[in-house]
Amino acid sequence: MTTPNAPRHFMPSPALPGAGLPSDRVARLAARRSFVTLKQRFIEAVSDLPGHSGAWLRQQVRGAEEPGDLWLLRAPVFEALAGDAQEYRTRRRQLRRGLESMFPDSELASAFTPF
């Protein structure tokens, strides 16, 4: 039985905000770094797209706060980068790599699977 004035030991709870365990902090930092890297790739991809749609995409990418925001922007960005220009192909390839690193299960299912 504890007395009401006895010191209580702090037990971290997932419901309480805080620093958490060192491994939690490391995981959060790694996730944040991955997000920042992906956001930089999106920024580079839309950096000089012309017109209102290019300006809108730049604004949306800058305002993205989490990976899901960028995931939702992938289709309009790839549509804006459509075409055979070498620069656009390079941007699409880099963007795909970034998305695959952040969302590894995002590839379309294929009839051909390795054994």
SULSUL-V597997 format. One record per residue. N is the residue number from 0. SS is DSSP state (H for helix, E for strand, C for the rest). PHI is phi as a letter, one per 20 degrees, with the letter a starting at -180 (999 if undefined). PSI is psi in whole degrees, -180 to 180 (NA if undefined). Layout:
N/SS/PHI/PSI ; N/SS/PHI/PSI
This chain:
0/C/999/135 ; 1/C/d/151 ; 2/C/e/154 ; 3/C/f/-25 ; 4/C/e/4 ; 5/C/f/146 ; 6/C/f/141 ; 7/C/d/140 ; 8/C/e/136 ; 9/C/f/127 ; 10/C/d/116 ; 11/C/f/142 ; 12/C/c/140 ; 13/C/f/-20 ; 14/C/e/-17 ; 15/C/e/133 ; 16/C/f/150 ; 17/C/r/-173 ; 18/C/f/-34 ; 19/C/m/-167 ; 20/C/f/159 ; 21/H/g/-38 ; 22/H/f/-32 ; 23/H/f/-43 ; 24/H/f/-42 ; 25/H/f/-42 ; 26/H/f/-41 ; 27/H/f/-41 ; 28/H/f/-42 ; 29/H/f/-42 ; 30/H/f/-41 ; 31/H/f/-42 ; 32/H/f/-42 ; 33/H/f/-42 ; 34/H/f/-45 ; 35/H/f/-41 ; 36/H/f/-44 ; 37/H/f/-41 ; 38/H/f/-39 ; 39/H/f/-39 ; 40/H/f/-40 ; 41/H/f/-43 ; 42/H/f/-44 ; 43/H/f/-38 ; 44/H/f/-35 ; 45/H/d/7 ; 46/C/g/-38 ; 47/C/c/29 ; 48/C/f/136 ; 49/C/e/163 ; 50/H/n/-174 ; 51/H/f/-38 ; 52/H/f/-37 ; 53/H/f/-43 ; 54/H/f/-40 ; 55/H/f/-43 ; 56/H/f/-42 ; 57/H/f/-42 ; 58/H/f/-42 ; 59/H/f/-40 ; 60/H/f/-44 ; 61/H/f/-34 ; 62/H/e/-6 ; 63/C/f/133 ; 64/C/d/-11 ; 65/C/b/164 ; 66/H/g/-35 ; 67/H/f/-33 ; 68/H/f/-42 ; 69/H/f/-35 ; 70/H/g/-40 ; 71/H/f/-23 ; 72/H/e/-6 ; 73/H/f/-44 ; 74/H/f/-48 ; 75/H/f/-33 ; 76/H/f/-46 ; 77/H/f/-35 ; 78/H/f/-41 ; 79/H/f/-26 ; 80/C/e/14 ; 81/C/f/151 ; 82/C/p/174 ; 83/C/e/5 ; 84/C/f/134 ; 85/H/g/-41 ; 86/H/f/-42 ; 87/H/f/-38 ; 88/H/f/-41 ; 89/H/f/-44 ; 90/H/f/-42 ; 91/H/f/-43 ; 92/H/f/-46 ; 93/H/f/-38 ; 94/H/f/-42 ; 95/H/f/-43 ; 96/H/f/-43 ; 97/H/f/-42 ; 98/H/f/-39 ; 99/H/f/-33 ; 100/H/f/-34 ; 101/H/e/-37 ; 102/C/c/79 ; 103/C/f/-24 ; 104/C/e/20 ; 105/C/e/-5 ; 106/C/f/146 ; 107/C/f/144 ; 108/C/f/141 ; 109/C/c/155 ; 110/C/f/-19 ; 111/C/d/117 ; 112/C/c/143 ; 113/C/f/149 ; 114/C/e/NA
